[in-house]
Amino acid sequence: MGKLNIPSRDFLEYGNASLAFIKKEIHKEENISTDVFSVYCADGTLLAAFDSKESAIAAIMQSGLEHIDLH
């Protein structure tokens, strides 16, 4: 499966539950030193969180979902 590029304004219209996207979370606390990459389903449901984008993409693919980039 390849990566789809969908403008964010079109994402909700696409509405396919087999799609997932990754969001790098911004920490508001200074004592957190690692990045967190959250995986969300197309409807915005949080599915999981990982310490690297690569791990998040691998989990999406292993789950039978398709990774999309929102821009």
PDB file of N, CA, C and O in Angstrom:
ATOM      1  N   MET A   1       0.833  -1.185   0.000  1.00  0.00           N
ATOM      2  CA  MET A   1       0.000   0.000   0.000  1.00  0.00           C
ATOM      3  C   MET A   1       0.869   1.236   0.000  1.00  0.00           C
ATOM      4  O   MET A   1       1.856   1.299   0.734  1.00  0.00           O
ATOM      5  N   GLY A   2       0.534   2.185  -0.780  1.00  0.00           N
ATOM      6  CA  GLY A   2       1.261   3.434  -0.829  1.00  0.00           C
ATOM      7  C   GLY A   2       0.660   4.457   0.103  1.00  0.00           C
ATOM      8  O   GLY A   2      -0.402   4.240   0.687  1.00  0.00           O
ATOM      9  N   LYS A   3       1.329   5.542   0.234  1.00  0.00           N
ATOM     10  CA  LYS A   3       0.871   6.624   1.094  1.00  0.00           C
ATOM     11  C   LYS A   3       0.064   7.597   0.253  1.00  0.00           C
ATOM     12  O   LYS A   3       0.528   8.035  -0.800  1.00  0.00           O
ATOM     13  N   LEU A   4      -1.124   7.939   0.696  1.00  0.00           N
ATOM     14  CA  LEU A   4      -1.966   8.906   0.010  1.00  0.00           C
ATOM     15  C   LEU A   4      -1.694  10.293   0.561  1.00  0.00           C
ATOM     16  O   LEU A   4      -1.432  10.448   1.754  1.00  0.00           O
ATOM     17  N   ASN A   5      -1.751  11.283  -0.279  1.00  0.00           N
ATOM     18  CA  ASN A   5      -1.649  12.672   0.160  1.00  0.00           C
ATOM     19  C   ASN A   5      -3.000  13.333  -0.073  1.00  0.00           C
ATOM     20  O   ASN A   5      -3.437  13.499  -1.212  1.00  0.00           O
ATOM     21  N   ILE A   6      -3.652  13.707   1.020  1.00  0.00           N
ATOM     22  CA  ILE A   6      -4.981  14.296   0.944  1.00  0.00           C
ATOM     23  C   ILE A   6      -4.961  15.627   1.675  1.00  0.00           C
ATOM     24  O   ILE A   6      -4.564  15.681   2.839  1.00  0.00           O
ATOM     25  N   PRO A   7      -5.384  16.715   1.012  1.00  0.00           N
ATOM     26  CA  PRO A   7      -5.476  17.990   1.737  1.00  0.00           C
ATOM     27  C   PRO A   7      -6.425  17.841   2.925  1.00  0.00           C
ATOM     28  O   PRO A   7      -7.444  17.159   2.816  1.00  0.00           O
ATOM     29  N   SER A   8      -6.105  18.464   4.050  1.00  0.00           N
ATOM     30  CA  SER A   8      -6.906  18.287   5.260  1.00  0.00           C
ATOM     31  C   SER A   8      -8.373  18.677   5.055  1.00  0.00           C
ATOM     32  O   SER A   8      -9.254  18.093   5.686  1.00  0.00           O
ATOM     33  N   ARG A   9      -8.642  19.631   4.203  1.00  0.00           N
ATOM     34  CA  ARG A   9     -10.034  20.039   3.986  1.00  0.00           C
ATOM     35  C   ARG A   9     -10.842  18.941   3.308  1.00  0.00           C
ATOM     36  O   ARG A   9     -12.065  18.901   3.448  1.00  0.00           O
ATOM     37  N   ASP A  10     -10.177  18.048   2.575  1.00  0.00           N
ATOM     38  CA  ASP A  10     -10.856  16.946   1.905  1.00  0.00           C
ATOM     39  C   ASP A  10     -10.904  15.682   2.740  1.00  0.00           C
ATOM     40  O   ASP A  10     -11.603  14.734   2.382  1.00  0.00           O
ATOM     41  N   PHE A  11     -10.172  15.650   3.850  1.00  0.00           N
ATOM     42  CA  PHE A  11     -10.044  14.429   4.625  1.00  0.00           C
ATOM     43  C   PHE A  11     -11.383  13.949   5.163  1.00  0.00           C
ATOM     44  O   PHE A  11     -11.699  12.766   5.044  1.00  0.00           O
ATOM     45  N   LEU A  12     -12.172  14.833   5.749  1.00  0.00           N
ATOM     46  CA  LEU A  12     -13.451  14.421   6.323  1.00  0.00           C
ATOM     47  C   LEU A  12     -14.409  13.913   5.256  1.00  0.00           C
ATOM     48  O   LEU A  12     -15.197  13.003   5.516  1.00  0.00           O
ATOM     49  N   GLU A  13     -14.352  14.488   4.062  1.00  0.00           N
ATOM     50  CA  GLU A  13     -15.216  14.029   2.985  1.00  0.00           C
ATOM     51  C   GLU A  13     -14.826  12.637   2.519  1.00  0.00           C
ATOM     52  O   GLU A  13     -15.678  11.869   2.072  1.00  0.00           O
ATOM     53  N   TYR A  14     -13.541  12.306   2.621  1.00  0.00           N
ATOM     54  CA  TYR A  14     -13.060  10.991   2.196  1.00  0.00           C
ATOM     55  C   TYR A  14     -13.682   9.917   3.071  1.00  0.00           C
ATOM     56  O   TYR A  14     -14.148   8.893   2.570  1.00  0.00           O
ATOM     57  N   GLY A  15     -13.690  10.151   4.395  1.00  0.00           N
ATOM     58  CA  GLY A  15     -14.444   9.370   5.356  1.00  0.00           C
ATOM     59  C   GLY A  15     -14.279   7.869   5.330  1.00  0.00           C
ATOM     60  O   GLY A  15     -15.250   7.168   5.614  1.00  0.00           O
ATOM     61  N   ASN A  16     -13.147   7.340   5.018  1.00  0.00           N
ATOM     62  CA  ASN A  16     -12.949   5.902   4.970  1.00  0.00           C
ATOM     63  C   ASN A  16     -12.312   5.443   6.266  1.00  0.00           C
ATOM     64  O   ASN A  16     -11.231   5.907   6.626  1.00  0.00           O
ATOM     65  N   ALA A  17     -12.978   4.526   6.977  1.00  0.00           N
ATOM     66  CA  ALA A  17     -12.484   4.062   8.264  1.00  0.00           C
ATOM     67  C   ALA A  17     -11.227   3.207   8.146  1.00  0.00           C
ATOM     68  O   ALA A  17     -10.612   2.886   9.163  1.00  0.00           O
ATOM     69  N   SER A  18     -10.836   2.832   6.942  1.00  0.00           N
ATOM     70  CA  SER A  18      -9.621   2.020   6.786  1.00  0.00           C
ATOM     71  C   SER A  18      -8.379   2.888   6.650  1.00  0.00           C
ATOM     72  O   SER A  18      -7.288   2.371   6.406  1.00  0.00           O
ATOM     73  N   LEU A  19      -8.527   4.192   6.803  1.00  0.00           N
ATOM     74  CA  LEU A  19      -7.409   5.127   6.711  1.00  0.00           C
ATOM     75  C   LEU A  19      -6.973   5.565   8.101  1.00  0.00           C
ATOM     76  O   LEU A  19      -7.780   5.645   9.027  1.00  0.00           O
ATOM     77  N   ALA A  20      -5.680   5.846   8.227  1.00  0.00           N
ATOM     78  CA  ALA A  20      -5.162   6.340   9.505  1.00  0.00           C
ATOM     79  C   ALA A  20      -4.105   7.402   9.239  1.00  0.00           C
ATOM     80  O   ALA A  20      -3.418   7.367   8.218  1.00  0.00           O
ATOM     81  N   PHE A  21      -3.983   8.340  10.163  1.00  0.00           N
ATOM     82  CA  PHE A  21      -2.969   9.382  10.036  1.00  0.00           C
ATOM     83  C   PHE A  21      -2.197   9.499  11.342  1.00  0.00           C
ATOM     84  O   PHE A  21      -2.641   9.039  12.394  1.00  0.00           O
ATOM     85  N   ILE A  22      -1.041  10.121  11.247  1.00  0.00           N
ATOM     86  CA  ILE A  22      -0.146  10.281  12.395  1.00  0.00           C
ATOM     87  C   ILE A  22      -0.039  11.758  12.739  1.00  0.00           C
ATOM     88  O   ILE A  22       0.059  12.610  11.857  1.00  0.00           O
ATOM     89  N   LYS A  23      -0.058  12.044  14.028  1.00  0.00           N
ATOM     90  CA  LYS A  23       0.106  13.417  14.495  1.00  0.00           C
ATOM     91  C   LYS A  23       1.206  13.434  15.548  1.00  0.00           C
ATOM     92  O   LYS A  23       1.147  12.698  16.532  1.00  0.00           O
ATOM     93  N   LYS A  24       2.205  14.275  15.336  1.00  0.00           N
ATOM     94  CA  LYS A  24       3.248  14.449  16.349  1.00  0.00           C
ATOM     95  C   LYS A  24       2.678  15.341  17.436  1.00  0.00           C
ATOM     96  O   LYS A  24       2.238  16.461  17.179  1.00  0.00           O
ATOM     97  N   GLU A  25       2.696  14.823  18.652  1.00  0.00           N
ATOM     98  CA  GLU A  25       2.114  15.552  19.774  1.00  0.00           C
ATOM     99  C   GLU A  25       3.116  16.560  20.325  1.00  0.00           C
ATOM    100  O   GLU A  25       4.312  16.281  20.407  1.00  0.00           O
ATOM    101  N   ILE A  26       2.625  17.710  20.693  1.00  0.00           N
ATOM    102  CA  ILE A  26       3.433  18.769  21.290  1.00  0.00           C
ATOM    103  C   ILE A  26       3.281  18.678  22.807  1.00  0.00           C
ATOM    104  O   ILE A  26       2.169  18.694  23.336  1.00  0.00           O
ATOM    105  N   HIS A  27       4.405  18.584  23.488  1.00  0.00           N
ATOM    106  CA  HIS A  27       4.377  18.493  24.941  1.00  0.00           C
ATOM    107  C   HIS A  27       4.344  19.884  25.561  1.00  0.00           C
ATOM    108  O   HIS A  27       5.124  20.762  25.192  1.00  0.00           O
ATOM    109  N   LYS A  28       3.444  20.066  26.490  1.00  0.00           N
ATOM    110  CA  LYS A  28       3.348  21.345  27.190  1.00  0.00           C
ATOM    111  C   LYS A  28       4.209  21.364  28.443  1.00  0.00           C
ATOM    112  O   LYS A  28       4.452  22.420  29.028  1.00  0.00           O
ATOM    113  N   GLU A  29       4.666  20.188  28.849  1.00  0.00           N
ATOM    114  CA  GLU A  29       5.502  20.084  30.038  1.00  0.00           C
ATOM    115  C   GLU A  29       6.961  19.986  29.614  1.00  0.00           C
ATOM    116  O   GLU A  29       7.292  19.231  28.700  1.00  0.00           O
ATOM    117  N   GLU A  30       7.813  20.721  30.254  1.00  0.00           N
ATOM    118  CA  GLU A  30       9.228  20.751  29.889  1.00  0.00           C
ATOM    119  C   GLU A  30       9.981  19.488  30.285  1.00  0.00           C
ATOM    120  O   GLU A  30      11.062  19.236  29.754  1.00  0.00           O
ATOM    121  N   ASN A  31       9.447  18.693  31.194  1.00  0.00           N
ATOM    122  CA  ASN A  31      10.166  17.520  31.672  1.00  0.00           C
ATOM    123  C   ASN A  31      10.006  16.296  30.754  1.00  0.00           C
ATOM    124  O   ASN A  31      10.590  15.250  31.036  1.00  0.00           O
ATOM    125  N   ILE A  32       9.248  16.400  29.690  1.00  0.00           N
ATOM    126  CA  ILE A  32       9.085  15.296  28.749  1.00  0.00           C
ATOM    127  C   ILE A  32      10.071  15.493  27.610  1.00  0.00           C
ATOM    128  O   ILE A  32      10.014  16.488  26.887  1.00  0.00           O
ATOM    129  N   SER A  33      10.986  14.523  27.458  1.00  0.00           N
ATOM    130  CA  SER A  33      12.060  14.707  26.485  1.00  0.00           C
ATOM    131  C   SER A  33      11.888  13.882  25.210  1.00  0.00           C
ATOM    132  O   SER A  33      12.663  14.048  24.268  1.00  0.00           O
ATOM    133  N   THR A  34      10.893  12.999  25.159  1.00  0.00           N
ATOM    134  CA  THR A  34      10.727  12.174  23.969  1.00  0.00           C
ATOM    135  C   THR A  34       9.532  12.635  23.154  1.00  0.00           C
ATOM    136  O   THR A  34       8.574  13.197  23.685  1.00  0.00           O
ATOM    137  N   ASP A  35       9.607  12.390  21.867  1.00  0.00           N
ATOM    138  CA  ASP A  35       8.487  12.705  20.989  1.00  0.00           C
ATOM    139  C   ASP A  35       7.450  11.596  21.072  1.00  0.00           C
ATOM    140  O   ASP A  35       7.784  10.442  21.338  1.00  0.00           O
ATOM    141  N   VAL A  36       6.207  11.947  20.844  1.00  0.00           N
ATOM    142  CA  VAL A  36       5.121  10.974  20.798  1.00  0.00           C
ATOM    143  C   VAL A  36       4.396  11.176  19.476  1.00  0.00           C
ATOM    144  O   VAL A  36       4.010  12.291  19.125  1.00  0.00           O
ATOM    145  N   PHE A  37       4.219  10.075  18.749  1.00  0.00           N
ATOM    146  CA  PHE A  37       3.518  10.100  17.468  1.00  0.00           C
ATOM    147  C   PHE A  37       2.226   9.306  17.638  1.00  0.00           C
ATOM    148  O   PHE A  37       2.253   8.080  17.748  1.00  0.00           O
ATOM    149  N   SER A  38       1.102  10.009  17.658  1.00  0.00           N
ATOM    150  CA  SER A  38      -0.197   9.380  17.857  1.00  0.00           C
ATOM    151  C   SER A  38      -0.788   8.973  16.516  1.00  0.00           C
ATOM    152  O   SER A  38      -0.663   9.688  15.521  1.00  0.00           O
ATOM    153  N   VAL A  39      -1.433   7.812  16.508  1.00  0.00           N
ATOM    154  CA  VAL A  39      -2.102   7.298  15.316  1.00  0.00           C
ATOM    155  C   VAL A  39      -3.604   7.462  15.518  1.00  0.00           C
ATOM    156  O   VAL A  39      -4.160   7.038  16.531  1.00  0.00           O
ATOM    157  N   TYR A  40      -4.245   8.085  14.535  1.00  0.00           N
ATOM    158  CA  TYR A  40      -5.683   8.321  14.578  1.00  0.00           C
ATOM    159  C   TYR A  40      -6.362   7.671  13.386  1.00  0.00           C
ATOM    160  O   TYR A  40      -5.806   7.638  12.288  1.00  0.00           O
ATOM    161  N   CYS A  41      -7.561   7.156  13.603  1.00  0.00           N
ATOM    162  CA  CYS A  41      -8.395   6.637  12.531  1.00  0.00           C
ATOM    163  C   CYS A  41      -8.980   7.832  11.770  1.00  0.00           C
ATOM    164  O   CYS A  41      -8.938   8.963  12.254  1.00  0.00           O
ATOM    165  N   ALA A  42      -9.513   7.578  10.600  1.00  0.00           N
ATOM    166  CA  ALA A  42     -10.057   8.649   9.759  1.00  0.00           C
ATOM    167  C   ALA A  42     -11.114   9.487  10.471  1.00  0.00           C
ATOM    168  O   ALA A  42     -11.265  10.673  10.176  1.00  0.00           O
ATOM    169  N   ASP A  43     -11.852   8.879  11.410  1.00  0.00           N
ATOM    170  CA  ASP A  43     -12.889   9.640  12.115  1.00  0.00           C
ATOM    171  C   ASP A  43     -12.345  10.425  13.308  1.00  0.00           C
ATOM    172  O   ASP A  43     -13.105  11.072  14.027  1.00  0.00           O
ATOM    173  N   GLY A  44     -11.017  10.366  13.517  1.00  0.00           N
ATOM    174  CA  GLY A  44     -10.401  11.117  14.603  1.00  0.00           C
ATOM    175  C   GLY A  44     -10.203  10.338  15.885  1.00  0.00           C
ATOM    176  O   GLY A  44      -9.709  10.890  16.868  1.00  0.00           O
ATOM    177  N   THR A  45     -10.578   9.063  15.898  1.00  0.00           N
ATOM    178  CA  THR A  45     -10.405   8.228  17.079  1.00  0.00           C
ATOM    179  C   THR A  45      -8.929   7.907  17.288  1.00  0.00           C
ATOM    180  O   THR A  45      -8.255   7.445  16.368  1.00  0.00           O
ATOM    181  N   LEU A  46      -8.429   8.151  18.494  1.00  0.00           N
ATOM    182  CA  LEU A  46      -7.052   7.813  18.828  1.00  0.00           C
ATOM    183  C   LEU A  46      -6.926   6.304  18.908  1.00  0.00           C
ATOM    184  O   LEU A  46      -7.669   5.654  19.643  1.00  0.00           O
ATOM    185  N   LEU A  47      -5.977   5.737  18.148  1.00  0.00           N
ATOM    186  CA  LEU A  47      -5.777   4.293  18.125  1.00  0.00           C
ATOM    187  C   LEU A  47      -4.588   3.857  18.970  1.00  0.00           C
ATOM    188  O   LEU A  47      -4.667   2.853  19.678  1.00  0.00           O
ATOM    189  N   ALA A  48      -3.477   4.609  18.901  1.00  0.00           N
ATOM    190  CA  ALA A  48      -2.259   4.218  19.610  1.00  0.00           C
ATOM    191  C   ALA A  48      -1.273   5.376  19.585  1.00  0.00           C
ATOM    192  O   ALA A  48      -1.486   6.380  18.906  1.00  0.00           O
ATOM    193  N   ALA A  49      -0.180   5.215  20.345  1.00  0.00           N
ATOM    194  CA  ALA A  49       0.890   6.212  20.354  1.00  0.00           C
ATOM    195  C   ALA A  49       2.231   5.484  20.337  1.00  0.00           C
ATOM    196  O   ALA A  49       2.381   4.417  20.931  1.00  0.00           O
ATOM    197  N   PHE A  50       3.205   6.080  19.643  1.00  0.00           N
ATOM    198  CA  PHE A  50       4.518   5.459  19.461  1.00  0.00           C
ATOM    199  C   PHE A  50       5.606   6.496  19.671  1.00  0.00           C
ATOM    200  O   PHE A  50       5.350   7.700  19.656  1.00  0.00           O
ATOM    201  N   ASP A  51       6.841   6.003  19.870  1.00  0.00           N
ATOM    202  CA  ASP A  51       7.963   6.914  20.096  1.00  0.00           C
ATOM    203  C   ASP A  51       8.675   7.312  18.814  1.00  0.00           C
ATOM    204  O   ASP A  51       9.610   8.112  18.854  1.00  0.00           O
ATOM    205  N   SER A  52       8.249   6.766  17.672  1.00  0.00           N
ATOM    206  CA  SER A  52       8.828   7.195  16.391  1.00  0.00           C
ATOM    207  C   SER A  52       7.761   7.135  15.298  1.00  0.00           C
ATOM    208  O   SER A  52       6.816   6.349  15.364  1.00  0.00           O
ATOM    209  N   LYS A  53       7.942   7.972  14.312  1.00  0.00           N
ATOM    210  CA  LYS A  53       7.006   7.986  13.191  1.00  0.00           C
ATOM    211  C   LYS A  53       7.073   6.663  12.431  1.00  0.00           C
ATOM    212  O   LYS A  53       6.053   6.161  11.959  1.00  0.00           O
ATOM    213  N   GLU A  54       8.275   6.101  12.315  1.00  0.00           N
ATOM    214  CA  GLU A  54       8.448   4.835  11.608  1.00  0.00           C
ATOM    215  C   GLU A  54       7.665   3.713  12.285  1.00  0.00           C
ATOM    216  O   GLU A  54       7.040   2.896  11.609  1.00  0.00           O
ATOM    217  N   SER A  55       7.698   3.671  13.617  1.00  0.00           N
ATOM    218  CA  SER A  55       6.942   2.659  14.360  1.00  0.00           C
ATOM    219  C   SER A  55       5.444   2.839  14.163  1.00  0.00           C
ATOM    220  O   SER A  55       4.702   1.865  14.030  1.00  0.00           O
ATOM    221  N   ALA A  56       5.016   4.074  14.146  1.00  0.00           N
ATOM    222  CA  ALA A  56       3.600   4.366  13.946  1.00  0.00           C
ATOM    223  C   ALA A  56       3.141   3.914  12.558  1.00  0.00           C
ATOM    224  O   ALA A  56       2.075   3.315  12.419  1.00  0.00           O
ATOM    225  N   ILE A  57       3.942   4.199  11.537  1.00  0.00           N
ATOM    226  CA  ILE A  57       3.597   3.776  10.172  1.00  0.00           C
ATOM    227  C   ILE A  57       3.568   2.255  10.080  1.00  0.00           C
ATOM    228  O   ILE A  57       2.666   1.688   9.463  1.00  0.00           O
ATOM    229  N   ALA A  58       4.545   1.593  10.688  1.00  0.00           N
ATOM    230  CA  ALA A  58       4.585   0.129  10.665  1.00  0.00           C
ATOM    231  C   ALA A  58       3.335  -0.461  11.325  1.00  0.00           C
ATOM    232  O   ALA A  58       2.767  -1.431  10.822  1.00  0.00           O
ATOM    233  N   ALA A  59       2.913   0.113  12.433  1.00  0.00           N
ATOM    234  CA  ALA A  59       1.724  -0.379  13.126  1.00  0.00           C
ATOM    235  C   ALA A  59       0.466  -0.185  12.274  1.00  0.00           C
ATOM    236  O   ALA A  59      -0.414  -1.044  12.247  1.00  0.00           O
ATOM    237  N   ILE A  60       0.395   0.948  11.584  1.00  0.00           N
ATOM    238  CA  ILE A  60      -0.746   1.199  10.695  1.00  0.00           C
ATOM    239  C   ILE A  60      -0.813   0.117   9.629  1.00  0.00           C
ATOM    240  O   ILE A  60      -1.874  -0.458   9.385  1.00  0.00           O
ATOM    241  N   MET A  61       0.307  -0.155   9.003  1.00  0.00           N
ATOM    242  CA  MET A  61       0.339  -1.141   7.925  1.00  0.00           C
ATOM    243  C   MET A  61       0.050  -2.551   8.452  1.00  0.00           C
ATOM    244  O   MET A  61      -0.671  -3.309   7.804  1.00  0.00           O
ATOM    245  N   GLN A  62       0.596  -2.911   9.610  1.00  0.00           N
ATOM    246  CA  GLN A  62       0.351  -4.230  10.196  1.00  0.00           C
ATOM    247  C   GLN A  62      -1.107  -4.420  10.587  1.00  0.00           C
ATOM    248  O   GLN A  62      -1.598  -5.547  10.645  1.00  0.00           O
ATOM    249  N   SER A  63      -1.794  -3.322  10.854  1.00  0.00           N
ATOM    250  CA  SER A  63      -3.202  -3.388  11.239  1.00  0.00           C
ATOM    251  C   SER A  63      -4.134  -3.446  10.038  1.00  0.00           C
ATOM    252  O   SER A  63      -5.352  -3.530  10.194  1.00  0.00           O
ATOM    253  N   GLY A  64      -3.558  -3.400   8.835  1.00  0.00           N
ATOM    254  CA  GLY A  64      -4.388  -3.437   7.633  1.00  0.00           C
ATOM    255  C   GLY A  64      -5.005  -2.094   7.272  1.00  0.00           C
ATOM    256  O   GLY A  64      -5.909  -2.020   6.440  1.00  0.00           O
ATOM    257  N   LEU A  65      -4.512  -1.039   7.900  1.00  0.00           N
ATOM    258  CA  LEU A  65      -4.980   0.311   7.578  1.00  0.00           C
ATOM    259  C   LEU A  65      -4.053   0.936   6.543  1.00  0.00           C
ATOM    260  O   LEU A  65      -2.957   0.433   6.293  1.00  0.00           O
ATOM    261  N   GLU A  66      -4.493   2.014   5.956  1.00  0.00           N
ATOM    262  CA  GLU A  66      -3.675   2.727   4.988  1.00  0.00           C
ATOM    263  C   GLU A  66      -3.259   4.069   5.565  1.00  0.00           C
ATOM    264  O   GLU A  66      -4.100   4.851   6.009  1.00  0.00           O
ATOM    265  N   HIS A  67      -1.956   4.334   5.557  1.00  0.00           N
ATOM    266  CA  HIS A  67      -1.410   5.585   6.087  1.00  0.00           C
ATOM    267  C   HIS A  67      -1.632   6.709   5.088  1.00  0.00           C
ATOM    268  O   HIS A  67      -1.336   6.566   3.902  1.00  0.00           O
ATOM    269  N   ILE A  68      -2.153   7.822   5.575  1.00  0.00           N
ATOM    270  CA  ILE A  68      -2.322   9.007   4.736  1.00  0.00           C
ATOM    271  C   ILE A  68      -1.645  10.181   5.400  1.00  0.00           C
ATOM    272  O   ILE A  68      -1.555  10.247   6.626  1.00  0.00           O
ATOM    273  N   ASP A  69      -1.167  11.114   4.586  1.00  0.00           N
ATOM    274  CA  ASP A  69      -0.603  12.371   5.073  1.00  0.00           C
ATOM    275  C   ASP A  69      -1.644  13.452   4.938  1.00  0.00           C
ATOM    276  O   ASP A  69      -2.263  13.601   3.885  1.00  0.00           O
ATOM    277  N   LEU A  70      -1.838  14.204   5.996  1.00  0.00           N
ATOM    278  CA  LEU A  70      -2.687  15.387   5.937  1.00  0.00           C
ATOM    279  C   LEU A  70      -1.786  16.589   5.797  1.00  0.00           C
ATOM    280  O   LEU A  70      -0.787  16.714   6.505  1.00  0.00           O
ATOM    281  N   HIS A  71      -2.138  17.469   4.889  1.00  0.00           N
ATOM    282  CA  HIS A  71      -1.341  18.694   4.729  1.00  0.00           C
ATOM    283  C   HIS A  71      -2.206  19.859   4.420  1.00  0.00           C
ATOM    284  O   HIS A  71      -1.707  20.972   4.254  1.00  0.00           O
TER     285      HIS A  71
END
